[in-house]
Amino acid sequence: MGRALLDLYSNDVGAPFHDVKSFAAYVGGCPTNISVGARRLGLPV
């Protein structure tokens, strides 16, 4: 699959970056997101 990265999303939605206390991590990154989307469409990956 190439590289798999982590996407980090703030748990403090709307807060300035310097006030963010924690993040939620999800497997992501462009190559992974495209692969997951293609697979959901029934395409081979």
DRENFI-836035 format. One record per residue: residue number from 1; residue in three letters; x, y, z of N, C-alpha, C, O in turn. Coordinates in Angstrom, 2 decimals, always signed. Example, Ala and Ser with C-alpha at 12.3 -4.5 7.8 and 13.67 -1.06 7.14 Angstrom:
2
<r nr="1" rest="ALA" n_x="+13.19" n_y="-5.69" n_z="+7.80" ca_x="+12.30" ca_y="-4.50" ca_z="+7.80" c_x="+13.20" c_y="-3.30" c_z="+7.80" o_x="+14.24" o_y="-3.32" o_z="+8.46"/>
<r nr="2" rest="SER" n_x="+12.85" n_y="-2.25" n_z="+7.08" ca_x="+13.67" ca_y="-1.06" ca_z="+7.14" c_x="+12.90" c_y="+0.03" c_z="+7.87" o_x="+13.41" o_y="+1.14" o_z="+8.04"/>
This chain:
45
<r nr="1" rest="MET" n_x="+0.83" n_y="-1.18" n_z="+0.00" ca_x="+0.00" ca_y="+0.00" ca_z="+0.00" c_x="+0.87" c_y="+1.24" c_z="+0.00" o_x="+0.31" o_y="+2.33" o_z="-0.18"/>
<r nr="2" rest="GLY" n_x="+2.12" n_y="+1.19" n_z="+0.17" ca_x="+2.90" ca_y="+2.42" ca_z="+0.29" c_x="+2.91" c_y="+2.89" c_z="+1.72" o_x="+3.01" o_y="+2.09" o_z="+2.65"/>
<r nr="3" rest="ARG" n_x="+2.80" n_y="+4.17" n_z="+1.91" ca_x="+2.84" ca_y="+4.74" ca_z="+3.25" c_x="+1.46" c_y="+4.85" c_z="+3.86" o_x="+0.49" o_y="+5.22" o_z="+3.19"/>
<r nr="4" rest="ALA" n_x="+1.38" n_y="+4.54" n_z="+5.11" ca_x="+0.16" ca_y="+4.80" ca_z="+5.88" c_x="+0.53" c_y="+5.80" c_z="+6.96" o_x="+1.50" o_y="+5.61" o_z="+7.68"/>
<r nr="5" rest="LEU" n_x="-0.23" n_y="+6.84" n_z="+7.06" ca_x="+0.04" ca_y="+7.91" ca_z="+8.01" c_x="-1.08" c_y="+8.00" c_z="+9.03" o_x="-2.11" o_y="+7.34" o_z="+8.90"/>
<r nr="6" rest="LEU" n_x="-0.88" n_y="+8.82" n_z="+10.01" ca_x="-1.93" ca_y="+9.12" ca_z="+10.98" c_x="-2.43" c_y="+10.53" c_z="+10.74" o_x="-1.65" o_y="+11.47" o_z="+10.63"/>
<r nr="7" rest="ASP" n_x="-3.74" n_y="+10.67" n_z="+10.67" ca_x="-4.36" ca_y="+11.98" ca_z="+10.64" c_x="-4.71" c_y="+12.33" c_z="+12.08" o_x="-5.30" o_y="+11.52" o_z="+12.79"/>
<r nr="8" rest="LEU" n_x="-4.35" n_y="+13.51" n_z="+12.51" ca_x="-4.64" ca_y="+13.96" ca_z="+13.87" c_x="-5.72" c_y="+15.03" c_z="+13.82" o_x="-5.59" o_y="+16.04" o_z="+13.11"/>
<r nr="9" rest="TYR" n_x="-6.79" n_y="+14.81" n_z="+14.57" ca_x="-7.89" ca_y="+15.76" ca_z="+14.64" c_x="-8.03" c_y="+16.26" c_z="+16.07" o_x="-7.99" o_y="+15.48" o_z="+17.02"/>
<r nr="10" rest="SER" n_x="-8.18" n_y="+17.55" n_z="+16.21" ca_x="-8.32" ca_y="+18.16" ca_z="+17.53" c_x="-9.59" c_y="+17.67" c_z="+18.21" o_x="-10.65" o_y="+17.59" o_z="+17.59"/>
<r nr="11" rest="ASN" n_x="-9.47" n_y="+17.35" n_z="+19.48" ca_x="-10.66" ca_y="+17.03" ca_z="+20.28" c_x="-11.33" c_y="+18.29" c_z="+20.79" o_x="-12.44" o_y="+18.24" o_z="+21.32"/>
<r nr="12" rest="ASP" n_x="-10.67" n_y="+19.43" n_z="+20.62" ca_x="-11.21" ca_y="+20.72" ca_z="+21.05" c_x="-11.59" c_y="+21.52" c_z="+19.81" o_x="-10.92" o_y="+22.49" o_z="+19.45"/>
<r nr="13" rest="VAL" n_x="-12.66" n_y="+21.10" n_z="+19.15" ca_x="-13.08" ca_y="+21.71" ca_z="+17.89" c_x="-13.33" c_y="+23.20" c_z="+18.08" o_x="-14.03" o_y="+23.62" o_z="+19.00"/>
<r nr="14" rest="GLY" n_x="-12.74" n_y="+23.99" n_z="+17.19" ca_x="-12.93" ca_y="+25.43" ca_z="+17.22" c_x="-11.94" c_y="+26.18" c_z="+18.08" o_x="-11.89" o_y="+27.41" o_z="+18.03"/>
<r nr="15" rest="ALA" n_x="-11.14" n_y="+25.47" n_z="+18.86" ca_x="-10.16" ca_y="+26.13" ca_z="+19.73" c_x="-8.92" c_y="+26.51" c_z="+18.93" o_x="-8.56" o_y="+25.81" o_z="+17.99"/>
<r nr="16" rest="PRO" n_x="-8.28" n_y="+27.63" n_z="+19.28" ca_x="-7.01" ca_y="+27.96" ca_z="+18.64" c_x="-6.00" c_y="+26.84" c_z="+18.90" o_x="-6.05" o_y="+26.17" o_z="+19.93"/>
<r nr="17" rest="PHE" n_x="-5.08" n_y="+26.64" n_z="+17.96" ca_x="-4.14" ca_y="+25.52" ca_z="+18.06" c_x="-3.40" c_y="+25.50" c_z="+19.39" o_x="-3.21" o_y="+24.43" o_z="+19.97"/>
<r nr="18" rest="HIS" n_x="-2.98" n_y="+26.65" n_z="+19.88" ca_x="-2.20" ca_y="+26.67" ca_z="+21.12" c_x="-3.04" c_y="+26.30" c_z="+22.35" o_x="-2.47" o_y="+26.05" o_z="+23.42"/>
<r nr="19" rest="ASP" n_x="-4.37" n_y="+26.26" n_z="+22.22" ca_x="-5.23" ca_y="+25.86" ca_z="+23.33" c_x="-5.68" c_y="+24.39" c_z="+23.25" o_x="-6.35" o_y="+23.90" o_z="+24.16"/>
<r nr="20" rest="VAL" n_x="-5.33" n_y="+23.71" n_z="+22.18" ca_x="-5.76" ca_y="+22.32" ca_z="+22.01" c_x="-5.04" c_y="+21.45" c_z="+23.03" o_x="-3.82" o_y="+21.52" o_z="+23.17"/>
<r nr="21" rest="LYS" n_x="-5.80" n_y="+20.63" n_z="+23.72" ca_x="-5.25" ca_y="+19.77" ca_z="+24.78" c_x="-4.98" c_y="+18.35" c_z="+24.31" o_x="-4.07" o_y="+17.69" o_z="+24.83"/>
<r nr="22" rest="SER" n_x="-5.76" n_y="+17.87" n_z="+23.33" ca_x="-5.56" ca_y="+16.49" ca_z="+22.89" c_x="-6.05" c_y="+16.32" c_z="+21.45" o_x="-6.81" o_y="+17.14" o_z="+20.93"/>
<r nr="23" rest="PHE" n_x="-5.60" n_y="+15.25" n_z="+20.85" ca_x="-5.95" ca_y="+14.93" ca_z="+19.47" c_x="-6.46" c_y="+13.49" c_z="+19.40" o_x="-6.09" o_y="+12.64" o_z="+20.21"/>
<r nr="24" rest="ALA" n_x="-7.30" n_y="+13.23" n_z="+18.42" ca_x="-7.72" ca_y="+11.87" ca_z="+18.09" c_x="-6.92" c_y="+11.45" c_z="+16.87" o_x="-6.82" o_y="+12.22" o_z="+15.91"/>
<r nr="25" rest="ALA" n_x="-6.35" n_y="+10.26" n_z="+16.89" ca_x="-5.54" ca_y="+9.77" ca_z="+15.78" c_x="-6.32" c_y="+8.72" c_z="+14.99" o_x="-6.93" o_y="+7.82" o_z="+15.55"/>
<r nr="26" rest="TYR" n_x="-6.29" n_y="+8.87" n_z="+13.67" ca_x="-6.94" ca_y="+7.93" ca_z="+12.77" c_x="-5.96" c_y="+7.55" c_z="+11.67" o_x="-5.19" o_y="+8.38" o_z="+11.20"/>
<r nr="27" rest="VAL" n_x="-6.00" n_y="+6.28" n_z="+11.27" ca_x="-5.17" ca_y="+5.87" ca_z="+10.14" c_x="-5.64" c_y="+6.67" c_z="+8.94" o_x="-6.84" o_y="+6.74" o_z="+8.66"/>
<r nr="28" rest="GLY" n_x="-4.71" n_y="+7.26" n_z="+8.24" ca_x="-5.10" ca_y="+8.10" ca_z="+7.11" c_x="-3.91" c_y="+8.43" c_z="+6.24" o_x="-3.08" o_y="+7.58" o_z="+5.96"/>
<r nr="29" rest="GLY" n_x="-3.84" n_y="+9.65" n_z="+5.83" ca_x="-2.84" ca_y="+10.06" ca_z="+4.85" c_x="-3.42" c_y="+9.84" c_z="+3.46" o_x="-4.26" o_y="+8.96" o_z="+3.28"/>
<r nr="30" rest="CYS" n_x="-2.98" n_y="+10.60" n_z="+2.51" ca_x="-3.54" ca_y="+10.55" ca_z="+1.16" c_x="-3.56" c_y="+9.15" c_z="+0.56" o_x="-4.63" o_y="+8.73" o_z="+0.10"/>
<r nr="31" rest="PRO" n_x="-2.46" n_y="+8.39" n_z="+0.53" ca_x="-2.51" ca_y="+7.07" ca_z="-0.10" c_x="-3.51" c_y="+6.13" c_z="+0.58" o_x="-4.22" o_y="+5.39" o_z="-0.10"/>
<r nr="32" rest="THR" n_x="-3.56" n_y="+6.17" n_z="+1.88" ca_x="-4.49" ca_y="+5.29" ca_z="+2.59" c_x="-5.93" c_y="+5.70" c_z="+2.34" o_x="-6.79" o_y="+4.85" o_z="+2.10"/>
<r nr="33" rest="ASN" n_x="-6.21" n_y="+7.00" n_z="+2.40" ca_x="-7.58" ca_y="+7.48" ca_z="+2.16" c_x="-8.06" c_y="+7.09" c_z="+0.76" o_x="-9.22" o_y="+6.69" o_z="+0.60"/>
<r nr="34" rest="ILE" n_x="-7.20" n_y="+7.21" n_z="-0.24" ca_x="-7.58" ca_y="+6.85" ca_z="-1.61" c_x="-7.82" c_y="+5.35" c_z="-1.71" o_x="-8.77" o_y="+4.91" o_z="-2.36"/>
<r nr="35" rest="SER" n_x="-6.97" n_y="+4.55" n_z="-1.08" ca_x="-7.13" ca_y="+3.09" ca_z="-1.11" c_x="-8.44" c_y="+2.67" c_z="-0.45" o_x="-9.15" o_y="+1.82" o_z="-0.99"/>
<r nr="36" rest="VAL" n_x="-8.75" n_y="+3.25" n_z="+0.69" ca_x="-9.99" ca_y="+2.90" ca_z="+1.39" c_x="-11.19" c_y="+3.31" c_z="+0.54" o_x="-12.14" o_y="+2.54" o_z="+0.41"/>
<r nr="37" rest="GLY" n_x="-11.15" n_y="+4.49" n_z="-0.04" ca_x="-12.26" ca_y="+4.94" ca_z="-0.88" c_x="-12.45" c_y="+4.05" c_z="-2.10" o_x="-13.58" o_y="+3.72" o_z="-2.45"/>
<r nr="38" rest="ALA" n_x="-11.34" n_y="+3.67" n_z="-2.74" ca_x="-11.42" ca_y="+2.79" ca_z="-3.91" c_x="-12.00" c_y="+1.43" c_z="-3.52" o_x="-12.83" o_y="+0.87" o_z="-4.24"/>
<r nr="39" rest="ARG" n_x="-11.56" n_y="+0.90" n_z="-2.39" ca_x="-12.06" ca_y="-0.41" ca_z="-1.94" c_x="-13.55" c_y="-0.34" c_z="-1.64" o_x="-14.29" o_y="-1.28" o_z="-1.95"/>
<r nr="40" rest="ARG" n_x="-14.00" n_y="+0.75" n_z="-1.05" ca_x="-15.43" ca_y="+0.90" ca_z="-0.75" c_x="-16.26" c_y="+0.96" c_z="-2.02" o_x="-17.45" o_y="+0.62" o_z="-2.02"/>
<r nr="41" rest="LEU" n_x="-15.65" n_y="+1.40" n_z="-3.11" ca_x="-16.34" ca_y="+1.43" ca_z="-4.40" c_x="-16.27" c_y="+0.07" c_z="-5.11" o_x="-16.79" o_y="-0.08" o_z="-6.21"/>
<r nr="42" rest="GLY" n_x="-15.62" n_y="-0.90" n_z="-4.46" ca_x="-15.53" ca_y="-2.24" ca_z="-5.03" c_x="-14.35" c_y="-2.44" c_z="-5.95" o_x="-14.26" o_y="-3.46" o_z="-6.64"/>
<r nr="43" rest="LEU" n_x="-13.44" n_y="-1.48" n_z="-5.99" ca_x="-12.26" ca_y="-1.60" ca_z="-6.85" c_x="-11.17" c_y="-2.38" c_z="-6.15" o_x="-11.06" o_y="-2.33" o_z="-4.92"/>
<r nr="44" rest="PRO" n_x="-10.35" n_y="-3.12" n_z="-6.90" ca_x="-9.24" ca_y="-3.84" ca_z="-6.27" c_x="-8.15" c_y="-2.86" c_z="-5.85" o_x="-7.85" o_y="-1.90" o_z="-6.56"/>
<r nr="45" rest="VAL" n_x="-7.57" n_y="-3.11" n_z="-4.71" ca_x="-6.45" ca_y="-2.27" ca_z="-4.25" c_x="-5.27" c_y="-3.14" c_z="-3.86" o_x="-4.23" o_y="-2.63" o_z="-3.45"/>
